[in-house]
Amino acid sequence: MADRSPAPDTPELRDRWGGFAFTETYKAKADEAIARYPDGRQKSAVMPLLDLAQRQVGEETDTQGWLPLPVIEYVAEYLDMPVIRVLEVATFYFMYNLKPVGKYHVQVCGTTPCMLRGSDALFETCKKRGMVKGHVSQDGLWTLTEVECMGNCATAPMAQINDDNYEDLTPERLDAVLDALAAGEQPKPGTQEPGRHTSEPSDGVTTLKEMVDANYDYRSEW
């Protein structure tokens, strides 16, 4: 599993990120998120604000984004929260990156359903492209992380790359997705199985067939 410790708090880190502040665009989004919560509950906006801060860092570094400690401190000050409380959230949820990542963060599921469907081969595919778990590749494009179940067991094996899921993967299909991203293209997210649209059976509908064309009411039959 990924290391959830923050990046070392060094003078270089402070020099680069100590003056972090939301841009006008991100400040508007942050204030909009805070306004969704009732009076006295504004600290509940910590998760969306951390996400916004990570995205702004990503734009500034041309990566998927991460959360340097000074940025976490900024979010804590913005919400008038103890830094440790914000750090607890950031270290708990895998959606937050605590160390620098590449332009594309490739998170491959290694939990049992994906493993049984071939996720080991996906890790090998990533390795052949120079990816090492927990590190940024030499070309700056990739960071590989092994994660636990992301809820796509019916279309295993799968990987999340930045904000999109890619499912029903094989080494060849993953290579095609990564090639497209490296070329600056946006591959189609979701299942990569030809003819499949979501998580319906790959060999066609076998139950509740009347639901294919209409919202059929089965209650009288039950």
C-alpha positions as CSV (number, residue, x, y, z in Angstrom):
1,M,0.0,0.0,0.0
2,A,1.0,3.6,-0.5
3,D,3.0,5.5,2.1
4,R,0.6,8.0,3.7
5,S,3.3,10.1,5.5
6,P,3.6,13.8,4.3
7,A,6.6,14.9,2.3
8,P,9.5,16.1,4.6
9,D,9.0,19.7,5.9
10,T,12.2,21.1,4.4
11,P,13.4,24.7,3.8
12,E,13.1,24.1,0.1
13,L,9.4,23.0,0.6
14,R,8.7,26.1,2.6
15,D,10.4,28.3,0.0
16,R,8.3,26.8,-2.8
17,W,4.9,26.5,-1.1
18,G,5.0,28.8,1.9
19,G,3.2,31.6,0.1
20,F,0.5,29.4,-1.3
21,A,-3.0,31.0,-1.6
22,F,-6.1,30.2,-3.6
23,T,-6.3,32.0,-6.9
24,E,-9.3,34.1,-7.5
25,T,-11.0,31.2,-9.4
26,Y,-10.2,28.6,-6.7
27,K,-11.1,31.0,-3.9
28,A,-14.6,31.4,-5.4
29,K,-14.9,27.6,-5.6
30,A,-13.7,27.3,-2.0
31,D,-16.2,29.9,-0.7
32,E,-19.0,28.3,-2.7
33,A,-18.1,24.9,-1.0
34,I,-18.1,26.5,2.5
35,A,-21.5,28.1,1.8
36,R,-23.1,24.7,1.4
37,Y,-22.8,24.1,5.1
38,P,-24.9,25.6,7.9
39,D,-23.6,28.2,10.3
40,G,-21.1,26.6,12.7
41,R,-20.4,23.7,10.3
42,Q,-18.1,25.4,7.9
43,K,-15.2,23.1,8.9
44,S,-17.1,20.3,7.2
45,A,-15.8,21.9,3.9
46,V,-12.3,20.6,4.7
47,M,-12.5,17.8,2.1
48,P,-13.6,19.9,-0.9
49,L,-11.0,22.6,0.0
50,L,-8.2,20.1,0.2
51,D,-9.3,18.8,-3.2
52,L,-9.3,22.3,-4.6
53,A,-5.9,23.0,-3.2
54,Q,-4.5,19.8,-4.7
55,R,-5.9,20.7,-8.1
56,Q,-4.4,24.2,-8.0
57,V,-1.0,22.7,-7.1
58,G,-1.5,20.3,-10.0
59,E,-2.2,23.2,-12.4
60,E,0.9,25.0,-11.1
61,T,3.2,22.0,-11.5
62,D,1.5,20.3,-14.6
63,T,0.9,17.2,-12.5
64,Q,-2.1,15.5,-11.0
65,G,-1.5,17.6,-7.9
66,W,-0.4,17.0,-4.3
67,L,-0.6,18.6,-0.8
68,P,2.7,20.0,0.5
69,L,2.5,20.7,4.3
70,P,2.3,24.5,3.8
71,V,-0.7,24.0,1.6
72,I,-2.4,21.9,4.3
73,E,-1.6,24.6,6.8
74,Y,-3.2,27.2,4.5
75,V,-6.4,25.2,4.3
76,A,-6.4,24.9,8.1
77,E,-6.1,28.6,8.4
78,Y,-8.7,29.2,5.8
79,L,-11.2,27.2,7.8
80,D,-9.9,28.2,11.3
81,M,-9.0,24.6,12.1
82,P,-6.0,23.1,13.9
83,V,-3.5,21.9,11.4
84,I,-3.5,18.4,12.8
85,R,-7.2,18.0,12.1
86,V,-6.7,18.9,8.5
87,L,-3.7,16.6,8.3
88,E,-5.7,13.8,9.7
89,V,-8.2,14.1,6.8
90,A,-5.4,14.4,4.2
91,T,-3.6,11.3,5.4
92,F,-6.7,9.2,5.8
93,Y,-8.2,9.6,2.3
94,F,-6.3,8.2,-0.8
95,M,-7.8,10.9,-3.0
96,Y,-5.2,13.3,-1.5
97,N,-1.5,12.9,-2.6
98,L,1.0,13.7,0.1
99,K,4.0,13.5,-2.1
100,P,4.7,14.8,-5.6
101,V,3.1,12.7,-8.4
102,G,3.4,12.7,-12.1
103,K,1.1,14.3,-14.7
104,Y,-0.9,11.1,-14.5
105,H,-1.5,9.2,-11.3
106,V,-2.1,5.5,-12.2
107,Q,-3.9,3.8,-9.4
108,V,-4.2,0.0,-10.1
109,C,-6.5,-2.0,-7.9
110,G,-4.9,-5.1,-6.5
111,T,-7.8,-6.4,-4.4
112,T,-9.0,-10.0,-4.9
113,P,-11.5,-9.5,-7.7
114,C,-9.1,-7.5,-9.8
115,M,-6.2,-9.8,-8.9
116,L,-8.2,-12.8,-10.0
117,R,-9.0,-11.0,-13.3
118,G,-5.4,-10.2,-14.1
119,S,-4.3,-7.1,-12.2
120,D,-0.8,-8.6,-11.7
121,A,-0.3,-8.3,-15.5
122,L,-1.4,-4.6,-15.3
123,F,1.4,-3.9,-12.8
124,E,3.8,-5.6,-15.1
125,T,2.6,-3.4,-18.0
126,C,3.3,-0.4,-15.9
127,K,6.7,-1.7,-14.8
128,K,7.7,-2.1,-18.5
129,R,7.0,1.6,-19.0
130,G,9.4,2.6,-16.2
131,M,6.8,3.0,-13.5
132,V,7.8,2.1,-9.9
133,K,5.2,2.1,-7.1
134,G,5.2,5.3,-5.2
135,H,7.7,7.1,-7.5
136,V,7.5,9.6,-10.3
137,S,8.8,8.2,-13.6
138,Q,11.9,9.7,-15.1
139,D,9.9,11.4,-17.8
140,G,7.6,13.0,-15.2
141,L,4.5,11.5,-16.8
142,W,3.5,8.7,-14.4
143,T,3.2,7.8,-10.7
144,L,2.0,4.2,-10.0
145,T,0.1,3.3,-6.8
146,E,-1.4,0.0,-5.8
147,V,-4.8,0.6,-4.1
148,E,-7.5,-1.4,-2.5
149,C,-11.0,-1.9,-3.9
150,M,-12.5,1.1,-5.8
151,G,-15.9,-0.5,-6.3
152,N,-15.6,-1.7,-10.0
153,C,-15.5,-5.4,-9.2
154,A,-18.0,-6.3,-11.9
155,T,-15.7,-4.8,-14.5
156,A,-12.4,-5.9,-13.1
157,P,-9.5,-5.4,-13.5
158,M,-9.5,-1.7,-13.4
159,A,-7.3,1.4,-12.8
160,Q,-8.1,5.0,-11.9
161,I,-6.0,7.5,-13.7
162,N,-6.4,11.0,-12.4
163,D,-10.2,11.6,-12.3
164,D,-11.2,8.7,-14.6
165,N,-11.8,4.9,-14.2
166,Y,-10.7,2.5,-16.9
167,E,-12.2,-1.0,-16.5
168,D,-12.1,-4.4,-18.1
169,L,-8.4,-3.9,-18.7
170,T,-5.9,-6.2,-20.3
171,P,-2.2,-5.3,-20.7
172,E,-2.9,-4.3,-24.3
173,R,-5.9,-2.2,-23.4
174,L,-4.0,-0.5,-20.6
175,D,-1.1,0.2,-23.0
176,A,-3.5,1.8,-25.4
177,V,-4.9,4.1,-22.6
178,L,-1.4,5.1,-21.5
179,D,-0.3,5.7,-25.1
180,A,-3.2,8.0,-25.6
181,L,-2.6,9.9,-22.4
182,A,1.1,10.3,-23.3
183,A,0.2,11.7,-26.6
184,G,-2.0,14.3,-25.0
185,E,-5.3,12.6,-26.0
186,Q,-8.2,11.7,-23.7
187,P,-9.1,8.0,-24.0
188,K,-12.7,7.0,-23.4
189,P,-13.1,6.2,-19.7
190,G,-15.1,3.4,-18.3
191,T,-15.2,-0.2,-19.6
192,Q,-12.7,-1.0,-22.4
193,E,-14.6,-4.1,-23.4
194,P,-15.9,-3.7,-27.0
195,G,-19.7,-3.6,-27.1
196,R,-20.1,-3.2,-23.3
197,H,-21.4,0.1,-22.0
198,T,-21.4,-0.1,-18.2
199,S,-21.4,-3.2,-16.0
200,E,-24.0,-5.2,-17.7
201,P,-23.1,-8.9,-18.4
202,S,-20.5,-9.0,-21.2
203,D,-22.4,-11.9,-22.8
204,G,-25.7,-10.0,-22.9
205,V,-28.6,-9.5,-20.5
206,T,-29.8,-12.8,-18.9
207,T,-32.3,-11.4,-16.3
208,L,-34.8,-8.6,-16.1
209,K,-34.7,-8.4,-19.9
210,E,-37.8,-6.2,-20.1
211,M,-35.8,-3.5,-18.4
212,V,-33.6,-3.1,-21.5
213,D,-36.1,-1.0,-23.4
214,A,-38.4,0.4,-20.6
215,N,-38.7,0.8,-16.9
216,Y,-40.7,-2.4,-16.6
217,D,-42.6,-3.0,-13.3
218,Y,-41.9,-6.5,-12.0
219,R,-43.8,-6.1,-8.7
220,S,-46.9,-8.0,-9.7
221,E,-44.7,-11.0,-10.7
222,W,-43.0,-11.0,-7.3
